[in-house]
Amino acid sequence: MAQAERIEVDVSKIRKAIQSGIPLTITTYTLPHEMEDYIADVLKVFLTEVRQDQMVECLSYCLKELVNNAKKANTKRIYFEEKGLDINRRSDYVKGMQTFKQDTIDDIDHYLQVLKDKGLYIKTIMQTRNNKIRVEVRNKAVLTYYEYKRIHDKITRAQQYKSVEDGLAQLLDDSEGAGLGLVIMILVLKKIGLGEETYQIFSEGGETITRLTLPFSDKMCGNISDLSTRFVAFIEGLPEFPENITEINKVINDPDSRMSDIAMKISTDVSLTAELLKLVNSATFALASPCHSIGEAVKLVGIRGIKNLLYSIGSVKILSTDDDTEHIKELWDHSYQVAFYSYNLARSFCREAGEKVFVDDSYVCGLLHDMGKIIFETAHPDILEKVDGICGEYGLSTDLFERLVAGVNHGEIGAKIARKWNFPDMIVNTIRYHHSPETAPLENRMLAEIVCIADSLAHYQSGDIEYDQMEIQLMRRYGIQSEDDVKAIVEKLDKAMRRDRTKAGI
């Protein structure tokens, strides 16, 4: 039989995923040898791109073990169903496992076909986030109590062995491949200084999720942290917030000010007046007739809304220039899209008492979520020259620094600048945590999640990512259960945004 050709790895796609902090996803049903090889090749390129070559051998073994266990788990469901056995009943489980291995080997073509027909997938996911590497394998089957107990027992046994060789010499169990591979995997992780806490397995949303979370090397983490700090120091020269906006903020923050005072101050600035009227006459407020009065506009938008408008306008003024490249314009287009999506999602999701604040802040947080990336991309050539110099000091390529700091870690840079400009915690923390909302402070988490979903939807709408690369588990918590749901929401939001822009004359 002719050997299957090796599947070519798209290195540019991997680099883009690293820079954007989005997951790489590979889906298969039957796991043929060429797919195993492809997954291993992608992992090697992925680790090499983030300079974690020392993990290649270890993680290649671990990932092979996890995907084969996922395939076995899916096959078990078919086998037990066809044998009329209840996989959740202990006596049936023990009986079925006595013949599972040999029976499925003898009729492997049948089981492979049924796996495909029933859509029992295996998904491999790789992602960099917060200076960590996350590798997951998901399969469409929920762990039984006995499977979970068996896995836990193997992890406990692995703790008894001093080395891989020790484990190989002492462990043997014929019924299910011994769980030998799992024990060795734990020992391999231990060999490179990682404990069993690196490994998680759980069921959620009808899937079993096996996850390895591995930190970058201490040296790499230290280098990135130092470089990020020095980069932020380089851009301390960014101008302060525009004086006219600062003056209006003073009036707003004065407890003796009236709404008419705020309206009067805004009316002295032509561009702010135009932006305010454009906002209140947009689809956001759905007015029966156009508003032409600044006084009425201020009342409609409210104090918090005026402040957020000022944060938005001031940031855009500082970070935008007439010389912006096409790439920078694309970043701003994406930011406006995420702002619009965030606001409309917040209106749908935030219906409980106390959640109105998330609606109020959603647009500005969506608009500024990628501020760190825009700052990096628009940095003065002198600053980039300094970055190049200090990267050399650390033996780190400028290209890698850009991918990690301007990409995955851009939230931290954006948050530092927002703090410099005295933005409130809600905006600072949403910028900082929009790629990892689960780590955001509780009081800011919902808005960070909404912006994260909006960002994911915007990338999907523009064709940058596929459904499998989206924040699927997070979206499910907000009632977005399938790709059809995603398509329907994106279509609705896109139409509304085009209509809003047409109305505003954009």
Secondary structure, 3 states (H helix, E strand, C coil): CCCCCCCCCCHHHHHHHHHHCCCEEEEECCCCHHHHHHHHHHHHHHHHHCCCHHHHHHHHHHHHHHHHHHHHHHHHHHHHHHCCCCCCCHHHHHHHHHHHHHHHHHCHHHHHHHHHHCCCCEEEEEEEECCEEEEEEEECCCCCHHHHHHHHHHHHHHCCCCCHHHHHHHCCCCCCHHHHHHHHHHHHHHHCCCCHHHEEEEEECCEEEEEEEEECCHHHHHHHHHHHHHHHHHHHHCCCCCHHHHHHHHHHHCCCCCHHHHHHHHHCCHHHHHHHHHHHCCCCCCCCCCCCCHHHHHHHHHHHHHHHHHHHHHHHHHHCCCCCCHHHHHHHHHHHHHHHHHHHHHHHHCCCCCCHHHHHHHHHHHHHCCHHHHHHHCCCHHHHHHHHHHHHHHCCCHHHHHHHHHHHCHHHHHHHHHHHCCCCHHHHHHHHHCCCHHHCCHHHHHHHHHHHHHHHHHHHHCCCCCHHHCCHHHHHHCCCCCHHHHHHHHHHHHHHHHHHHHHHCC
